[in-house]
Amino acid sequence: MTVGSYVITLPMSAKRTKGRWVVYERRNGEFIFLSRLFTTRAQAEKERDKLEAAFTYKKVSLGVGAIAKK
């Protein structure tokens, strides 16, 4: 799936990726980036936990995905 000049790679595998990681929300079939790019999945997951805590007023489903620069 292409978003701007990036590609979100799905599904994620356990292999080491050379891409960057981002926290996103999917709205109306579009991916909305909610964070900056991270070098490791662990950093992105930590940021996702922080963002989920901030969205206490509405239920959101946030994902962590690897992206590769086109």
The first five atom37 places (N, CA, C, CB, O) and aatype in JSON, in Angstrom:
{
  "aatype": [12, 16, 19, 7, 15, 18, 19, 9, 16, 10, 14, 12, 15, 0, 11, 1, 16, 11, 7, 1, 17, 19, 19, 18, 6, 1, 1, 2, 7, 6, 13, 9, 13, 10, 15, 1, 10, 13, 16, 16, 1, 0, 5, 0, 6, 11, 6, 1, 3, 11, 10, 6, 0, 0, 13, 16, 18, 11, 11, 19, 15, 10, 7, 19, 7, 0, 9, 0, 11, 11],
  "atom_mask": [
    [1, 1, 1, 1, 1],
    [1, 1, 1, 1, 1],
    [1, 1, 1, 1, 1],
    [1, 1, 1, 0, 1],
    [1, 1, 1, 1, 1],
    [1, 1, 1, 1, 1],
    [1, 1, 1, 1, 1],
    [1, 1, 1, 1, 1],
    [1, 1, 1, 1, 1],
    [1, 1, 1, 1, 1],
    [1, 1, 1, 1, 1],
    [1, 1, 1, 1, 1],
    [1, 1, 1, 1, 1],
    [1, 1, 1, 1, 1],
    [1, 1, 1, 1, 1],
    [1, 1, 1, 1, 1],
    [1, 1, 1, 1, 1],
    [1, 1, 1, 1, 1],
    [1, 1, 1, 0, 1],
    [1, 1, 1, 1, 1],
    [1, 1, 1, 1, 1],
    [1, 1, 1, 1, 1],
    [1, 1, 1, 1, 1],
    [1, 1, 1, 1, 1],
    [1, 1, 1, 1, 1],
    [1, 1, 1, 1, 1],
    [1, 1, 1, 1, 1],
    [1, 1, 1, 1, 1],
    [1, 1, 1, 0, 1],
    [1, 1, 1, 1, 1],
    [1, 1, 1, 1, 1],
    [1, 1, 1, 1, 1],
    [1, 1, 1, 1, 1],
    [1, 1, 1, 1, 1],
    [1, 1, 1, 1, 1],
    [1, 1, 1, 1, 1],
    [1, 1, 1, 1, 1],
    [1, 1, 1, 1, 1],
    [1, 1, 1, 1, 1],
    [1, 1, 1, 1, 1],
    [1, 1, 1, 1, 1],
    [1, 1, 1, 1, 1],
    [1, 1, 1, 1, 1],
    [1, 1, 1, 1, 1],
    [1, 1, 1, 1, 1],
    [1, 1, 1, 1, 1],
    [1, 1, 1, 1, 1],
    [1, 1, 1, 1, 1],
    [1, 1, 1, 1, 1],
    [1, 1, 1, 1, 1],
    [1, 1, 1, 1, 1],
    [1, 1, 1, 1, 1],
    [1, 1, 1, 1, 1],
    [1, 1, 1, 1, 1],
    [1, 1, 1, 1, 1],
    [1, 1, 1, 1, 1],
    [1, 1, 1, 1, 1],
    [1, 1, 1, 1, 1],
    [1, 1, 1, 1, 1],
    [1, 1, 1, 1, 1],
    [1, 1, 1, 1, 1],
    [1, 1, 1, 1, 1],
    [1, 1, 1, 0, 1],
    [1, 1, 1, 1, 1],
    [1, 1, 1, 0, 1],
    [1, 1, 1, 1, 1],
    [1, 1, 1, 1, 1],
    [1, 1, 1, 1, 1],
    [1, 1, 1, 1, 1],
    [1, 1, 1, 1, 1]
  ],
  "atom_positions": [
    [[0.85, -1.17, 0.0], [0.0, 0.0, 0.0], [0.9, 1.23, 0.0], [-0.97, -0.01, 1.22], [1.82, 1.32, 0.81]],
    [[0.65, 2.17, -0.88], [1.48, 3.35, -1.0], [0.83, 4.53, -0.28], [1.73, 3.69, -2.48], [-0.36, 4.8, -0.46]],
    [[1.61, 5.23, 0.52], [1.17, 6.43, 1.21], [2.21, 7.5, 0.93], [0.98, 6.19, 2.76], [3.33, 7.41, 1.43]],
    [[1.87, 8.49, 0.14], [2.86, 9.5, -0.22], [3.99, 8.86, -0.98], [0.0, 0.0, 0.0], [3.77, 8.24, -2.02]],
    [[5.2, 9.0, -0.47], [6.35, 8.38, -1.13], [6.87, 7.19, -0.35], [7.46, 9.41, -1.31], [8.03, 6.8, -0.51]],
    [[6.03, 6.59, 0.48], [6.43, 5.44, 1.28], [5.55, 4.24, 0.95], [6.35, 5.77, 2.78], [4.46, 4.39, 0.4]],
    [[6.02, 3.08, 1.29], [5.24, 1.86, 1.12], [5.18, 1.15, 2.46], [5.86, 0.94, 0.03], [6.21, 0.94, 3.1]],
    [[3.99, 0.78, 2.9], [3.83, 0.02, 4.13], [3.84, -1.45, 3.74], [2.52, 0.42, 4.9], [3.04, -1.88, 2.91]],
    [[4.72, -2.2, 4.35], [4.85, -3.61, 4.0], [4.05, -4.45, 4.98], [6.32, -4.04, 3.99], [4.28, -4.4, 6.19]],
    [[3.12, -5.22, 4.46], [2.28, -6.09, 5.27], [2.3, -7.47, 4.66], [0.84, -5.54, 5.38], [2.38, -7.54, 3.44]],
    [[2.23, -8.55, 5.35], [2.36, -8.66, 6.79], [3.81, -8.55, 7.23], [1.76, -9.98, 7.28], [4.73, -8.71, 6.42]],
    [[4.02, -8.28, 8.49], [5.37, -8.14, 9.01], [5.95, -9.51, 9.33], [5.38, -7.24, 10.26], [5.27, -10.37, 9.89]],
    [[7.17, -9.7, 8.98], [7.82, -10.97, 9.29], [8.84, -10.76, 10.4], [8.5, -11.57, 8.03], [9.13, -9.62, 10.79]],
    [[9.38, -11.85, 10.89], [10.37, -11.78, 11.96], [11.75, -11.45, 11.42], [10.41, -13.09, 12.73], [12.68, -11.25, 12.2]],
    [[11.88, -11.4, 10.11], [13.19, -11.08, 9.52], [13.58, -9.64, 9.83], [13.18, -11.31, 8.01], [12.73, -8.77, 10.02]],
    [[14.87, -9.42, 9.87], [15.36, -8.06, 10.09], [15.14, -7.25, 8.83], [16.88, -8.06, 10.49], [15.49, -7.68, 7.73]],
    [[14.56, -6.09, 8.99], [14.27, -5.24, 7.84], [15.22, -4.05, 7.82], [12.82, -4.76, 7.88], [15.67, -3.59, 8.86]],
    [[15.5, -3.57, 6.63], [16.36, -2.4, 6.5], [15.55, -1.12, 6.45], [17.24, -2.52, 5.25], [16.1, -0.02, 6.38]],
    [[14.22, -1.25, 6.47], [13.34, -0.1, 6.43], [13.21, 0.57, 7.78], [0.0, 0.0, 0.0], [13.93, 0.24, 8.72]],
    [[12.31, 1.5, 7.86], [12.02, 2.21, 9.1], [10.66, 1.76, 9.62], [12.05, 3.75, 8.89], [9.87, 1.18, 8.89]],
    [[10.41, 2.04, 10.88], [9.16, 1.65, 11.54], [8.36, 2.89, 11.89], [9.44, 0.82, 12.8], [8.93, 3.93, 12.22]],
    [[7.05, 2.77, 11.81], [6.17, 3.9, 12.07], [4.9, 3.41, 12.77], [5.81, 4.64, 10.74], [4.48, 2.27, 12.59]],
    [[4.31, 4.29, 13.59], [3.02, 4.0, 14.21], [1.96, 4.64, 13.32], [2.95, 4.55, 15.7], [2.08, 5.8, 12.93]],
    [[0.91, 3.86, 13.0], [-0.12, 4.37, 12.11], [-1.51, 3.99, 12.61], [0.1, 3.85, 10.7], [-1.68, 3.1, 13.43]],
    [[-2.48, 4.71, 12.08], [-3.89, 4.39, 12.3], [-4.52, 4.28, 10.92], [-4.62, 5.47, 13.19], [-4.19, 5.06, 10.02]],
    [[-5.41, 3.33, 10.75], [-6.07, 3.16, 9.47], [-7.47, 3.74, 9.56], [-6.11, 1.67, 9.05], [-8.29, 3.3, 10.36]],
    [[-7.73, 4.76, 8.72], [-9.03, 5.43, 8.7], [-9.56, 5.46, 7.27], [-8.92, 6.87, 9.28], [-8.88, 5.95, 6.37]],
    [[-10.73, 4.95, 7.08], [-11.38, 4.95, 5.75], [-10.47, 4.37, 4.68], [-11.78, 6.37, 5.37], [-10.43, 4.88, 3.56]],
    [[-9.75, 3.31, 5.01], [-8.89, 2.65, 4.04], [-7.56, 3.33, 3.81], [0.0, 0.0, 0.0], [-6.78, 2.88, 2.97]],
    [[-7.27, 4.41, 4.52], [-6.0, 5.13, 4.36], [-5.16, 4.98, 5.62], [-6.25, 6.63, 4.06], [-5.7, 4.88, 6.73]],
    [[-3.86, 4.96, 5.45], [-2.94, 4.89, 6.57], [-2.55, 6.31, 6.97], [-1.69, 4.05, 6.23], [-2.06, 7.08, 6.14]],
    [[-2.76, 6.64, 8.24], [-2.4, 7.95, 8.78], [-1.21, 7.75, 9.7], [-3.61, 8.62, 9.55], [-1.31, 7.05, 10.71]],
    [[-0.07, 8.35, 9.35], [1.12, 8.23, 10.19], [0.94, 9.08, 11.44], [2.41, 8.65, 9.42], [0.61, 10.26, 11.35]],
    [[1.16, 8.48, 12.6], [1.0, 9.19, 13.88], [2.31, 9.45, 14.58], [0.1, 8.41, 14.78], [2.33, 10.05, 15.66]],
    [[3.41, 9.01, 14.0], [4.71, 9.19, 14.66], [5.78, 9.47, 13.62], [5.09, 7.94, 15.5], [5.54, 9.4, 12.41]],
    [[6.93, 9.78, 14.11], [8.09, 9.91, 13.23], [8.6, 8.52, 12.88], [9.22, 10.76, 13.9], [8.08, 7.53, 13.39]],
    [[9.57, 8.43, 12.02], [10.14, 7.13, 11.65], [11.14, 6.67, 12.71], [10.82, 7.21, 10.27], [11.94, 7.45, 13.2]],
    [[11.08, 5.38, 13.05], [11.98, 4.79, 14.03], [12.87, 3.76, 13.34], [11.19, 4.15, 15.19], [12.5, 3.19, 12.32]],
    [[14.06, 3.53, 13.91], [14.97, 2.57, 13.33], [14.69, 1.14, 13.78], [16.39, 2.93, 13.67], [15.04, 0.2, 13.08]],
    [[14.05, 0.96, 14.94], [13.74, -0.38, 15.43], [12.25, -0.52, 15.73], [14.57, -0.7, 16.69], [11.56, 0.46, 16.02]],
    [[11.79, -1.74, 15.64], [10.38, -2.03, 15.94], [10.08, -1.76, 17.41], [10.04, -3.49, 15.58], [8.99, -1.28, 17.74]],
    [[11.02, -2.07, 18.29], [10.81, -1.86, 19.73], [10.54, -0.38, 20.03], [12.03, -2.35, 20.53], [9.69, -0.07, 20.86]],
    [[11.27, 0.51, 19.38], [11.05, 1.95, 19.58], [9.65, 2.35, 19.13], [12.11, 2.78, 18.82], [8.97, 3.12, 19.81]],
    [[9.22, 1.82, 18.0], [7.89, 2.14, 17.47], [6.79, 1.59, 18.39], [7.72, 1.58, 16.05], [5.78, 2.25, 18.61]],
    [[6.99, 0.39, 18.91], [5.99, -0.19, 19.81], [5.9, 0.59, 21.11], [6.33, -1.65, 20.1], [4.81, 0.73, 21.67]],
    [[7.01, 1.09, 21.6], [7.01, 1.92, 22.81], [6.22, 3.21, 22.56], [8.46, 2.24, 23.26], [5.45, 3.65, 23.41]],
    [[6.43, 3.81, 21.4], [5.7, 5.02, 21.03], [4.21, 4.73, 20.86], [6.27, 5.63, 19.73], [3.37, 5.55, 21.24]],
    [[3.85, 3.55, 20.31], [2.45, 3.17, 20.16], [1.78, 3.07, 21.53], [2.33, 1.83, 19.42], [0.65, 3.52, 21.7]],
    [[2.48, 2.5, 22.51], [1.93, 2.4, 23.86], [1.66, 3.78, 24.45], [2.88, 1.63, 24.77], [0.65, 3.98, 25.12]],
    [[2.57, 4.72, 24.21], [2.38, 6.09, 24.7], [1.16, 6.74, 24.04], [3.65, 6.94, 24.44], [0.36, 7.4, 24.7]],
    [[1.03, 6.54, 22.72], [-0.08, 7.14, 22.0], [-1.41, 6.53, 22.4], [0.13, 7.0, 20.5], [-2.41, 7.24, 22.5]],
    [[-1.45, 5.22, 22.62], [-2.69, 4.58, 23.07], [-3.13, 5.11, 24.42], [-2.52, 3.06, 23.14], [-4.33, 5.25, 24.67]],
    [[-2.19, 5.41, 25.3], [-2.52, 5.99, 26.6], [-3.07, 7.4, 26.44], [-1.28, 6.0, 27.52], [-3.9, 7.84, 27.24]],
    [[-2.62, 8.12, 25.42], [-3.07, 9.49, 25.2], [-4.49, 9.53, 24.62], [-2.11, 10.22, 24.28], [-5.2, 10.52, 24.81]],
    [[-4.9, 8.48, 23.91], [-6.23, 8.44, 23.29], [-7.25, 7.77, 24.19], [-6.16, 7.71, 21.94], [-7.94, 6.84, 23.77]],
    [[-7.36, 8.24, 25.43], [-8.31, 7.63, 26.37], [-9.74, 8.05, 26.09], [-7.93, 7.99, 27.8], [-10.68, 7.37, 26.51]],
    [[-9.95, 9.16, 25.38], [-11.29, 9.66, 25.15], [-11.99, 8.96, 23.99], [-11.24, 11.14, 24.88], [-13.21, 9.07, 23.87]],
    [[-11.27, 8.25, 23.14], [-11.91, 7.47, 22.09], [-11.09, 6.21, 21.82], [-12.06, 8.3, 20.8], [-9.87, 6.18, 22.03]],
    [[-11.77, 5.19, 21.35], [-11.08, 3.94, 21.07], [-10.42, 4.02, 19.69], [-12.06, 2.74, 21.13], [-11.08, 4.29, 18.69]],
    [[-9.12, 3.79, 19.67], [-8.38, 3.79, 18.41], [-7.6, 2.5, 18.31], [-7.43, 5.02, 18.31], [-7.21, 1.9, 19.31]],
    [[-7.38, 2.08, 17.09], [-6.58, 0.9, 16.85], [-5.31, 1.34, 16.13], [-7.37, -0.17, 16.02], [-5.35, 1.71, 14.95]],
    [[-4.2, 1.3, 16.84], [-2.94, 1.75, 16.27], [-2.1, 0.55, 15.89], [-2.18, 2.65, 17.26], [-2.09, -0.46, 16.59]],
    [[-1.4, 0.66, 14.79], [-0.54, -0.41, 14.34], [0.89, 0.05, 14.2], [0.0, 0.0, 0.0], [1.17, 1.25, 14.12]],
    [[1.79, -0.91, 14.17], [3.2, -0.64, 13.93], [3.56, -1.36, 12.65], [4.12, -1.1, 15.15], [3.33, -2.57, 12.52]],
    [[4.11, -0.62, 11.7], [4.44, -1.23, 10.42], [5.79, -0.8, 9.91], [0.0, 0.0, 0.0], [6.27, 0.29, 10.24]],
    [[6.38, -1.65, 9.11], [7.66, -1.32, 8.48], [7.39, -0.64, 7.16], [8.53, -2.6, 8.28], [6.49, -1.04, 6.42]],
    [[8.15, 0.38, 6.87], [8.01, 1.06, 5.6], [9.36, 1.09, 4.91], [7.47, 2.49, 5.79], [10.41, 1.06, 5.55]],
    [[9.31, 1.15, 3.61], [10.54, 1.21, 2.81], [10.44, 2.44, 1.92], [10.76, -0.1, 1.96], [9.4, 2.68, 1.3]],
    [[11.48, 3.21, 1.86], [11.5, 4.4, 1.02], [11.51, 3.96, -0.43], [12.72, 5.31, 1.34], [12.29, 3.08, -0.8]],
    [[10.66, 4.55, -1.24], [10.6, 4.21, -2.65], [11.71, 4.86, -3.43], [9.27, 4.6, -3.24], [11.81, 4.68, -4.64]]
  ]
}
